[in-house]
């Protein structure tokens, strides 16, 4: 099954039932975007043969970050930008997980808890690796927030790509060796930071309590969390960070599940494959359609939420320090340029006429209410009608394809 057709078909079928619910705005927008993706809801581009052999209309995409059909280009662009940033050194993959005892708070404090996971994981790595006992250096960190487990269950956690070394206080590159830091130390520091932040937020009255919870019950959860093993996992050292980066790129756009994972789709059940991390085996899970959609919608990010952040040597303002590291790691390596100095090649897809095989030119474009040029979705979401714009053909930086 195609990457987006399965989910689009499912959302289209249950859209009336979903609209009847009191869903959050970001979930309603995701449903509307994916249902309308590559349909006339968002307009189309008309390609015409200059020799008069005919024309073809190609519907526009929705570009929503939870849409699998629109994710490939965004993923490739992200990987390209990260490859320029990555240092040519070994990396570690570290995962920080929110304890299950706190998941009941996630729905009502999603933004704050997401920021807490980023902050606590960053401060844990910076403080531990910055101590002379465990290297005494500042690493580079690329952190990505995932809210789902492999069965689409709620499982908030942070993936961190961490350099196996960094700049010391003296400004010299320092290797970490075969091991990053003891897992026990990372767990204890991470637990202390999360627990302290939760206590402070609860005392201030800013923590939103679910209807089933009280201040006393949350305090009880905090006490319980001291008695459980916190999940901080340090993977085996990788000779380069590209592998982990490619893994993360699959989930920065497109949502938590691929169409290829779905093996059954009918009115009674949806069945999908997943790999059980406990034994490494491929297993299947079956859900009723609405239960499946409820699980999927839970992982649609709120508009404006940052799910990837860069810290330490990989922070946006650390380009000069990264280049200093590059000189020490390999004097012959290319230096990283500022983003505005690099530019990027924008590829445009053009269609070839089936009869004469010549490139077809853009005759005109129509834009739906949320895709008009220069008008944001937020400002234009309530407007109706389509806007038509005539454009001349542009053949620079193109990929040729035959019409469908």
Helices and strands as residue ranges (DSSP letters): H 5-19, H 25-36, G 40-42, E 43-48, E 55-59, G 68-70, H 71-85, E 91-97, G 100-108, H 110-130, G 132-134, E 137-138, E 140-148, E 154-163, E 165-168, E 173-175, H 183-204, H 215-225, E 232-234, H 242-252, G 259-261, E 262-265, E 270-275, E 282-287, H 289-297, E 308-312, G 316-318, H 319-329, H 339-342, E 348-352, E 361-367, H 377-380, E 387-390, E 398-402
